Amino acid sequence: MTSHFRPAATLLVLLTALTGAAYPALVTGIARLAFPGQAGGSLVSRDGKPAGSRLIGQSFASPRYFWGRPSATAPAANNAAGSSVANLGPSNPALLDAVKGRIAALRAADPDNLAPVPVDLVTASASGLDPEISPAAAFYQAGRVARARGLARAEVDALVRRHSEHALFGFLGEERVNVLALNLALDALPPARVPRP
């Protein structure tokens, strides 16, 4: 019995050290050298301090900012520790009620906007942490943001176009806008042109 236990225990310790410590340390070291931004969480800085990650959505409630996709995380919105899917199918009444409530909130925030509401503004993403919206969703909100900031609508539309990212290689994925990057660009506009709240 002891003759079987010793090799098994030795192999367990060796494989644990190799696959649990050495390999992850090697891969992390290579990633930090080759891709320092991505390995560090794709952080976006403002005034030298981290403002968030390009990979995780954030909640913006003020009408002065673009709003991202609804978050299905709990207990708080965009909670990375609570990333999950709502698991509500298209025939589930709870999903329909949630979508109707989100449409009503968007209409109340911008009552003059009679355009159809883009679907990504009223449905949560699979992870509940989606940091991006479609350009259509950004343009839908541009009027509200422009009025709240005292900017020309054309200027806000141009900002959305500048921050739109195209499909990879022209066909992988869809055109999208990172909400955090767009909102930071809004905040970077010259202070003289942005009225105080």
Contacts in CASP RR format, 6 or more apart in sequence:
PFRMAT RR
TARGET T0000
AUTHOR 0000-0000-0000
METHOD contacts of the structure
MODEL  1
MTSHFRPAATLLVLLTALTGAAYPALVTGIARLAFPGQAGGSLVSRDGKP
AGSRLIGQSFASPRYFWGRPSATAPAANNAAGSSVANLGPSNPALLDAVK
GRIAALRAADPDNLAPVPVDLVTASASGLDPEISPAAAFYQAGRVARARG
LARAEVDALVRRHSEHALFGFLGEERVNVLALNLALDALPPARVPRP
28 39 0 8 1.000
29 39 0 8 1.000
31 38 0 8 1.000
31 39 0 8 1.000
32 39 0 8 1.000
32 40 0 8 1.000
37 43 0 8 1.000
41 53 0 8 1.000
41 55 0 8 1.000
42 53 0 8 1.000
42 54 0 8 1.000
42 55 0 8 1.000
43 50 0 8 1.000
43 51 0 8 1.000
43 52 0 8 1.000
43 53 0 8 1.000
43 54 0 8 1.000
44 50 0 8 1.000
44 51 0 8 1.000
44 52 0 8 1.000
44 53 0 8 1.000
44 54 0 8 1.000
44 180 0 8 1.000
44 181 0 8 1.000
44 184 0 8 1.000
45 51 0 8 1.000
46 184 0 8 1.000
46 187 0 8 1.000
51 180 0 8 1.000
51 184 0 8 1.000
52 58 0 8 1.000
52 180 0 8 1.000
53 131 0 8 1.000
53 180 0 8 1.000
54 131 0 8 1.000
54 178 0 8 1.000
54 180 0 8 1.000
54 181 0 8 1.000
55 129 0 8 1.000
55 131 0 8 1.000
56 78 0 8 1.000
56 80 0 8 1.000
56 129 0 8 1.000
56 131 0 8 1.000
57 68 0 8 1.000
57 69 0 8 1.000
57 71 0 8 1.000
57 78 0 8 1.000
57 129 0 8 1.000
57 130 0 8 1.000
57 131 0 8 1.000
57 179 0 8 1.000
57 180 0 8 1.000
58 78 0 8 1.000
58 131 0 8 1.000
58 179 0 8 1.000
58 180 0 8 1.000
59 71 0 8 1.000
59 77 0 8 1.000
59 78 0 8 1.000
60 66 0 8 1.000
60 67 0 8 1.000
60 68 0 8 1.000
60 179 0 8 1.000
60 183 0 8 1.000
61 67 0 8 1.000
62 148 0 8 1.000
63 109 0 8 1.000
63 110 0 8 1.000
63 144 0 8 1.000
63 145 0 8 1.000
63 147 0 8 1.000
63 148 0 8 1.000
64 145 0 8 1.000
64 148 0 8 1.000
64 149 0 8 1.000
64 186 0 8 1.000
64 197 0 8 1.000
65 145 0 8 1.000
65 183 0 8 1.000
65 186 0 8 1.000
66 133 0 8 1.000
66 138 0 8 1.000
66 141 0 8 1.000
66 145 0 8 1.000
66 177 0 8 1.000
66 179 0 8 1.000
66 182 0 8 1.000
66 183 0 8 1.000
66 186 0 8 1.000
67 121 0 8 1.000
67 141 0 8 1.000
67 179 0 8 1.000
68 121 0 8 1.000
68 130 0 8 1.000
68 133 0 8 1.000
68 137 0 8 1.000
68 179 0 8 1.000
69 120 0 8 1.000
69 121 0 8 1.000
69 123 0 8 1.000
69 124 0 8 1.000
69 125 0 8 1.000
69 128 0 8 1.000
69 130 0 8 1.000
69 133 0 8 1.000
70 77 0 8 1.000
70 98 0 8 1.000
70 102 0 8 1.000
70 121 0 8 1.000
70 122 0 8 1.000
70 123 0 8 1.000
70 124 0 8 1.000
70 128 0 8 1.000
71 77 0 8 1.000
71 78 0 8 1.000
71 79 0 8 1.000
71 124 0 8 1.000
71 128 0 8 1.000
71 129 0 8 1.000
72 84 0 8 1.000
72 85 0 8 1.000
72 86 0 8 1.000
72 124 0 8 1.000
72 125 0 8 1.000
72 128 0 8 1.000
73 79 0 8 1.000
73 80 0 8 1.000
73 82 0 8 1.000
73 83 0 8 1.000
73 84 0 8 1.000
73 128 0 8 1.000
73 129 0 8 1.000
74 82 0 8 1.000
74 84 0 8 1.000
78 128 0 8 1.000
78 129 0 8 1.000
80 129 0 8 1.000
83 127 0 8 1.000
83 128 0 8 1.000
83 129 0 8 1.000
84 127 0 8 1.000
84 128 0 8 1.000
85 124 0 8 1.000
85 126 0 8 1.000
85 127 0 8 1.000
85 128 0 8 1.000
86 95 0 8 1.000
86 98 0 8 1.000
86 124 0 8 1.000
88 94 0 8 1.000
88 95 0 8 1.000
88 98 0 8 1.000
89 95 0 8 1.000
98 122 0 8 1.000
99 122 0 8 1.000
99 123 0 8 1.000
102 121 0 8 1.000
102 122 0 8 1.000
103 117 0 8 1.000
103 122 0 8 1.000
106 113 0 8 1.000
106 117 0 8 1.000
106 121 0 8 1.000
106 122 0 8 1.000
106 140 0 8 1.000
107 113 0 8 1.000
107 117 0 8 1.000
109 144 0 8 1.000
110 141 0 8 1.000
110 143 0 8 1.000
110 144 0 8 1.000
113 140 0 8 1.000
113 143 0 8 1.000
113 144 0 8 1.000
115 140 0 8 1.000
117 140 0 8 1.000
118 133 0 8 1.000
118 134 0 8 1.000
118 136 0 8 1.000
118 137 0 8 1.000
118 140 0 8 1.000
120 133 0 8 1.000
120 134 0 8 1.000
120 137 0 8 1.000
121 133 0 8 1.000
121 137 0 8 1.000
121 140 0 8 1.000
121 141 0 8 1.000
124 130 0 8 1.000
131 178 0 8 1.000
131 179 0 8 1.000
131 180 0 8 1.000
132 165 0 8 1.000
132 176 0 8 1.000
132 177 0 8 1.000
132 178 0 8 1.000
132 179 0 8 1.000
133 176 0 8 1.000
133 177 0 8 1.000
133 179 0 8 1.000
134 174 0 8 1.000
134 175 0 8 1.000
134 176 0 8 1.000
134 177 0 8 1.000
135 160 0 8 1.000
135 161 0 8 1.000
135 164 0 8 1.000
135 175 0 8 1.000
135 176 0 8 1.000
135 177 0 8 1.000
137 177 0 8 1.000
138 160 0 8 1.000
138 163 0 8 1.000
138 164 0 8 1.000
138 177 0 8 1.000
138 182 0 8 1.000
139 157 0 8 1.000
139 160 0 8 1.000
142 153 0 8 1.000
142 156 0 8 1.000
142 157 0 8 1.000
142 160 0 8 1.000
143 153 0 8 1.000
143 156 0 8 1.000
145 151 0 8 1.000
145 156 0 8 1.000
145 186 0 8 1.000
146 152 0 8 1.000
146 153 0 8 1.000
146 155 0 8 1.000
146 156 0 8 1.000
149 156 0 8 1.000
149 186 0 8 1.000
149 189 0 8 1.000
149 194 0 8 1.000
149 195 0 8 1.000
150 193 0 8 1.000
150 194 0 8 1.000
150 195 0 8 1.000
151 189 0 8 1.000
151 193 0 8 1.000
151 194 0 8 1.000
156 186 0 8 1.000
159 182 0 8 1.000
159 185 0 8 1.000
159 186 0 8 1.000
160 177 0 8 1.000
160 182 0 8 1.000
162 185 0 8 1.000
163 177 0 8 1.000
163 178 0 8 1.000
163 181 0 8 1.000
163 182 0 8 1.000
163 185 0 8 1.000
164 175 0 8 1.000
164 176 0 8 1.000
164 177 0 8 1.000
165 175 0 8 1.000
165 176 0 8 1.000
165 177 0 8 1.000
165 178 0 8 1.000
166 175 0 8 1.000
167 173 0 8 1.000
167 174 0 8 1.000
167 175 0 8 1.000
END
